[in-house]
Amino acid sequence: MPRLLEIMRRLRDPDTGCPWDIAQDFNSIAPYTIEEAYEVADAIAREAWDEVRDELGDLLLQVVYHAAIGAARGLFTFDSIVDAVCDKMVARHPHVFGADRRGISAKQQTRDWETLKAAERAARARGGVLADVALGLPALMRAEKLQKRAARVGFDWPDIGPVISKVAEEAGELAEAASSGDQAHTAEEMGDLLFVMANLARHLGVDPEAALCAANAKFARRFAFVEAELAKQGTRPEDSTLPRMSALWEAAKRHG
């Protein structure tokens, strides 16, 4: 860590550093931070362990970057970031670090964790129930978190039946909006349908972000099969027909 911190100090040195690095601020670096987190997740999903190591290094660099910017503005330092997260983890695990070292299940720990987080939010006076659900999260993930937070205070359907009915209702409203030709209304109804689908996933105990990632991967894998089969026939998708590609798609589904 001292070496990495020194590298960052030199990169951002106003006299001898890199002009690009000197010019960066929180807002300009934030997209790279998000990108690096996704690249870590991608490498893990592919079980590319050497890449995981490298991507974790890139993600750590992002933390060091934000720390350097914070220190320059007198807001915080790398050491204070580390101290804060250490204090937080100890406070949120009293069954490990405190006197009450009772044996608890992972499910109970999750409930305790949320209770402690709620108390922290109240102490910080962060506002309402949904006030600190991060705006920068992927929309599907944020939808699930908003719904979970509302459910903790009783704003939730009691079982899956009404959720499925709501899916059908929103799908009907989307079809109606689309037939009207009103693009703004159509976009709004599409958002409502996606939001309630995230709620359905939550009620089913399915992570919607992970489920969609898996569906994306499956689509990419099957389309690659279609491309490969067309290549064997000396052609490409853009030169083929939909019926021909659909037949190969069905073969891809049987293939796996």
C-alpha positions as CSV (number, residue, x, y, z in Angstrom):
1,M,0.0,0.0,0.0
2,P,2.7,2.6,0.7
3,R,4.1,2.0,-2.8
4,L,0.7,2.4,-4.4
5,L,-0.1,5.6,-2.4
6,E,3.3,7.0,-3.4
7,I,2.6,6.3,-7.1
8,M,-0.7,8.1,-6.8
9,R,1.0,11.0,-5.0
10,R,3.5,11.4,-7.9
11,L,0.8,11.0,-10.6
12,R,-1.2,13.9,-9.1
13,D,1.8,16.1,-8.1
14,P,0.8,19.5,-9.5
15,D,4.4,20.2,-10.8
16,T,5.7,16.9,-12.0
17,G,2.7,14.6,-12.3
18,C,0.6,13.4,-15.2
19,P,-1.6,16.2,-16.7
20,W,-4.5,13.8,-17.1
21,D,-4.3,12.5,-13.5
22,I,-4.0,16.0,-12.1
23,A,-7.1,17.1,-13.9
24,Q,-9.4,14.4,-12.5
25,D,-12.0,14.9,-9.8
26,F,-14.6,12.7,-8.0
27,N,-17.1,13.1,-10.9
28,S,-14.7,12.2,-13.7
29,I,-13.3,9.2,-11.9
30,A,-16.6,7.8,-10.6
31,P,-17.5,6.1,-14.0
32,Y,-14.2,4.3,-14.0
33,T,-14.8,3.1,-10.5
34,I,-18.1,1.6,-11.6
35,E,-16.5,0.1,-14.7
36,E,-13.7,-1.6,-12.7
37,A,-16.2,-3.1,-10.3
38,Y,-18.1,-4.7,-13.2
39,E,-14.8,-5.9,-14.7
40,V,-14.1,-7.7,-11.4
41,A,-17.5,-9.3,-11.5
42,D,-17.0,-10.3,-15.1
43,A,-13.7,-12.0,-14.4
44,I,-15.2,-13.9,-11.5
45,A,-18.1,-15.1,-13.6
46,R,-15.6,-16.4,-16.2
47,E,-13.4,-17.9,-13.4
48,A,-10.5,-16.1,-14.9
49,W,-8.5,-16.0,-11.7
50,D,-5.4,-14.2,-13.0
51,E,-7.7,-11.5,-14.4
52,V,-9.6,-11.3,-11.0
53,R,-6.3,-10.5,-9.4
54,D,-5.5,-7.8,-11.9
55,E,-9.1,-6.4,-11.9
56,L,-9.1,-6.2,-8.1
57,G,-5.9,-4.2,-8.4
58,D,-7.6,-1.8,-10.8
59,L,-10.5,-1.5,-8.4
60,L,-8.1,-0.8,-5.5
61,L,-6.5,1.9,-7.6
62,Q,-9.9,3.6,-7.8
63,V,-10.2,3.7,-4.0
64,V,-6.7,5.2,-3.8
65,Y,-7.7,7.7,-6.5
66,H,-10.7,8.9,-4.6
67,A,-8.7,9.0,-1.4
68,A,-6.1,11.3,-3.1
69,I,-8.8,13.6,-4.3
70,G,-10.4,13.7,-0.9
71,A,-7.1,14.4,0.8
72,A,-6.4,17.3,-1.6
73,R,-9.7,18.9,-0.7
74,G,-9.3,18.3,3.0
75,L,-12.2,15.9,3.2
76,F,-10.7,12.5,4.1
77,T,-7.5,10.4,3.6
78,F,-6.8,6.8,2.7
79,D,-6.1,6.1,6.4
80,S,-9.4,7.6,7.5
81,I,-11.3,5.5,4.9
82,V,-9.7,2.3,6.2
83,D,-10.4,3.3,9.8
84,A,-14.0,4.1,9.0
85,V,-14.7,0.7,7.3
86,C,-12.9,-1.1,10.1
87,D,-15.0,0.6,12.7
88,K,-18.1,-0.1,10.7
89,M,-17.4,-3.9,10.3
90,V,-16.6,-4.3,14.0
91,A,-19.8,-2.4,15.0
92,R,-22.0,-4.5,12.7
93,H,-20.6,-7.8,13.9
94,P,-21.1,-7.7,17.7
95,H,-21.5,-11.5,17.7
96,V,-17.9,-11.7,16.4
97,F,-16.1,-8.8,18.0
98,G,-18.4,-7.9,21.0
99,A,-19.2,-9.6,24.3
100,D,-22.3,-11.2,22.9
101,R,-20.7,-14.0,20.8
102,R,-23.8,-16.1,20.4
103,G,-24.1,-18.5,17.6
104,I,-26.5,-17.1,15.0
105,S,-27.6,-18.1,11.5
106,A,-26.7,-16.2,8.3
107,K,-30.4,-15.3,8.1
108,Q,-30.4,-13.8,11.6
109,Q,-27.2,-12.0,10.9
110,T,-28.8,-10.4,7.8
111,R,-31.7,-9.2,10.0
112,D,-29.3,-7.9,12.6
113,W,-27.2,-6.2,9.9
114,E,-30.2,-4.3,8.6
115,T,-31.3,-3.3,12.1
116,L,-27.8,-1.8,12.7
117,K,-27.8,0.0,9.3
118,A,-31.2,1.5,10.1
119,A,-29.9,2.7,13.5
120,E,-26.9,4.3,11.7
121,R,-29.2,6.0,9.2
122,A,-31.3,7.4,12.0
123,A,-28.2,8.7,13.8
124,R,-27.0,10.4,10.7
125,A,-30.5,11.9,10.2
126,R,-30.4,10.9,6.5
127,G,-34.1,11.4,5.9
128,G,-36.8,8.8,5.0
129,V,-36.8,5.1,4.5
130,L,-35.5,5.3,1.0
131,A,-33.2,8.3,1.4
132,D,-29.8,6.5,1.1
133,V,-30.5,3.9,-1.5
134,A,-27.6,4.9,-3.9
135,L,-28.6,6.7,-7.1
136,G,-25.6,5.2,-8.9
137,L,-26.7,1.6,-8.7
138,P,-27.8,-0.2,-11.8
139,A,-31.5,0.5,-12.2
140,L,-32.7,-3.1,-11.7
141,M,-30.6,-3.5,-8.6
142,R,-31.8,-0.2,-7.2
143,A,-35.4,-1.2,-7.9
144,E,-34.9,-4.3,-5.7
145,K,-33.2,-2.3,-2.9
146,L,-36.0,0.3,-2.9
147,Q,-38.6,-2.4,-2.7
148,K,-36.7,-4.3,0.1
149,R,-36.4,-1.1,2.1
150,A,-40.1,-0.3,1.7
151,A,-41.0,-3.9,2.6
152,R,-39.1,-3.6,5.9
153,V,-41.6,-1.0,7.1
154,G,-44.6,-3.0,5.9
155,F,-45.2,-1.6,2.5
156,D,-45.3,-4.8,0.5
157,W,-47.8,-7.4,-0.8
158,P,-48.3,-10.3,1.6
159,D,-47.7,-13.0,-1.0
160,I,-46.9,-13.5,-4.7
161,G,-50.5,-13.6,-6.0
162,P,-51.0,-9.8,-6.2
163,V,-47.5,-9.3,-7.6
164,I,-48.3,-11.6,-10.6
165,S,-51.6,-9.8,-11.1
166,K,-49.7,-6.5,-11.1
167,V,-47.3,-7.9,-13.8
168,A,-50.3,-8.7,-16.0
169,E,-51.8,-5.2,-15.3
170,E,-48.6,-3.4,-16.2
171,A,-48.1,-5.5,-19.3
172,G,-51.6,-4.5,-20.5
173,E,-50.9,-0.9,-19.8
174,L,-47.7,-1.1,-21.8
175,A,-49.5,-2.6,-24.7
176,E,-52.1,0.1,-24.6
177,A,-49.4,2.8,-24.4
178,A,-47.5,1.3,-27.3
179,S,-50.6,1.1,-29.5
180,S,-51.3,4.8,-28.8
181,G,-48.0,5.9,-30.4
182,D,-47.1,8.0,-27.4
183,Q,-43.4,7.3,-26.9
184,A,-43.1,9.1,-23.6
185,H,-46.0,7.2,-22.1
186,T,-44.7,3.9,-23.6
187,A,-41.3,4.5,-21.9
188,E,-43.1,5.2,-18.6
189,E,-45.1,2.0,-18.8
190,M,-42.1,0.0,-19.7
191,G,-40.4,1.3,-16.6
192,D,-43.4,0.4,-14.5
193,L,-43.3,-3.2,-15.9
194,L,-39.6,-3.6,-15.3
195,F,-40.1,-2.3,-11.7
196,V,-42.8,-4.8,-10.9
197,M,-40.8,-7.6,-12.5
198,A,-38.0,-6.7,-10.1
199,N,-40.6,-7.0,-7.3
200,L,-41.7,-10.4,-8.6
201,A,-38.1,-11.6,-8.6
202,R,-37.8,-10.4,-5.0
203,H,-40.9,-12.3,-3.9
204,L,-39.5,-15.4,-5.7
205,G,-36.2,-15.1,-3.9
206,V,-34.4,-14.5,-7.2
207,D,-31.7,-11.8,-7.6
208,P,-33.0,-10.0,-10.7
209,E,-29.7,-8.5,-11.6
210,A,-28.0,-12.0,-11.5
211,A,-31.0,-13.5,-13.4
212,L,-30.7,-11.0,-16.2
213,C,-26.9,-11.4,-16.4
214,A,-27.4,-15.1,-16.8
215,A,-30.0,-14.5,-19.5
216,N,-27.7,-12.1,-21.3
217,A,-24.9,-14.8,-21.2
218,K,-27.3,-17.4,-22.5
219,F,-28.4,-15.2,-25.4
220,A,-24.8,-14.4,-26.3
221,R,-23.8,-18.0,-26.2
222,R,-26.7,-19.1,-28.4
223,F,-26.2,-16.3,-30.9
224,A,-22.5,-17.2,-31.1
225,F,-23.6,-20.8,-32.0
226,V,-25.9,-19.3,-34.7
227,E,-23.0,-17.3,-36.1
228,A,-20.6,-20.3,-36.0
229,E,-23.1,-22.5,-37.9
230,L,-23.7,-19.8,-40.5
231,A,-19.9,-19.4,-40.9
232,K,-19.7,-23.1,-41.6
233,Q,-22.2,-22.5,-44.5
234,G,-20.1,-19.6,-45.8
235,T,-22.4,-16.8,-44.7
236,R,-23.1,-14.3,-42.0
237,P,-26.1,-13.2,-40.0
238,E,-26.6,-10.0,-42.0
239,D,-26.7,-12.1,-45.2
240,S,-29.0,-14.7,-43.8
241,T,-32.8,-14.8,-43.3
242,L,-34.8,-14.7,-40.0
243,P,-36.3,-18.2,-40.7
244,R,-32.8,-19.7,-41.2
245,M,-31.4,-18.0,-38.1
246,S,-34.5,-19.1,-36.1
247,A,-33.9,-22.7,-37.1
248,L,-30.3,-22.4,-36.0
249,W,-31.5,-20.7,-32.8
250,E,-33.6,-23.8,-31.9
251,A,-30.6,-26.0,-32.6
252,A,-28.6,-23.8,-30.2
253,K,-31.2,-24.2,-27.5
254,R,-30.9,-28.0,-27.9
255,H,-27.1,-27.7,-27.9
256,G,-27.1,-26.0,-24.5
